[in-house]
Amino acid sequence: MAYIEIKDLKRAYVMSKDVSVEALRGVSFSVDKGEFISVVGSSGSGKSTLLNILGGLDWEYTGDVIVDGENIKGSDPNFYRRYIVGTIFQQFHLIPSLNVEENILLPYKFSKRKGEDVNQRLEYILKMVGLEDRRKHLPKELSGGQAQRVAIGRALIDSPKIVLADEPTGNLDSKTGDSIISLLEDLNKKEELTIILVTHDQKIAKKTERIITLVDGKNV
């Protein structure tokens, strides 16, 4: 059995009484545990909608999303978003008043887990993302690549099983973007993460193990 199974996923947005937009029109595919795949498509193809559903941010869909044998609609949404999936956003969404390590630790502040050595986890992540010497810097003191590495660290602090990356290189130059993809490849191997990367860049997509292409809300 595949680790993630997506079956006939559909999502329509009702704009008015007479107008609705079908963002997803029957998407189906599976992902093996530890696989690093990309989802590509032009604007309006349904990439963002798919990512929102997989990230537990949108529950108004039909079809099934099954993770490790369990339909996510039967999961506690907060637990799912905190411990099953970690999301890396294109816009970073760092808190300006918090330094690097405080931004990375932010999800842990809301965690109910006890008895875990978060400091050990923090040190490991800082080393992995290459920010050991930037731990006390504020976001305004970081480059775009460094800010994205903070966002990656924040997504990993609670040891998720799945990482969703939404255009993680979209705001970066090509050299910095390549370094972010290399980092994700390392994390995929060392953390045994299942990674789903959404991108419009075929060059980036070709660096992943498999490509899922969306056209008009369906995978082709």
Sequence and secondary structure as in RCSB ss.txt:
>XXXX:A:sequence
MAYIEIKDLKRAYVMSKDVSVEALRGVSFSVDKGEFISVVGSSGSGKSTLLNILGGLDWEYTGDVIVDGENIKGS
DPNFYRRYIVGTIFQQFHLIPSLNVEENILLPYKFSKRKGEDVNQRLEYILKMVGLEDRRKHLPKELSGGQAQRV
AIGRALIDSPKIVLADEPTGNLDSKTGDSIISLLEDLNKKEELTIILVTHDQKIAKKTERIITLVDGKNV
>XXXX:A:secstr
  SEEEEEEEEEEE SSS EEEEEEEEEEEE TT EEEEE  TTSSHHHHHHHHTTS    EEEEEETTEEGGGS
 HHHIIIIIEEEE TT    TTS HHHHHHHHHHT    S  HHHHHHHHHHHTT GGGTT  GGGS HHHHHHH
HHHHHHTT  SEEEEESTTTTS HHHHHHHHHHHHHHHHHS  EEEEEES HHHHTTSSEEEEEETTEE 
